Amino acid sequence: AASARPPSPPRAPARRRRMPSLSNAQLLARGAPFLLFIVGGSVFLGRFTSGTVAARDLKTKSRTEKAYKIEEEHARIAKKLYGGDGQPGDVLNKPIPRPE
């Protein structure tokens, strides 16, 4: 036959540990440095990244100005090469001077 286990005795309910209560002075002494760290970090990161963003914007602006200058230079060379409005279909035939 199967052996039956005797019923275990009833247990007392487990007590929850309570966190010790903090007085207002302790809360201020522990919370103020934490808040100062959070706010200071936010300000620091804001200034640090704004410099990076400004540098990136300046670089982008420089690239667009450079691209614009390249477009102007291309139009000037095309006009000199093709004449007229600078389109490749409008080729000017210019005679080459021959040596005598």
Secondary structure, 3 states (H helix, E strand, C coil): CCCCCCCCCCCCCCCCCCCCCCCHHHHHHHHHHHHHHHHHHHHHHHHHHHHHHHHHHHHHHHHHHHHHHHHHHHHHHHHHHHCCCCCCCCCCCCCCCCCC
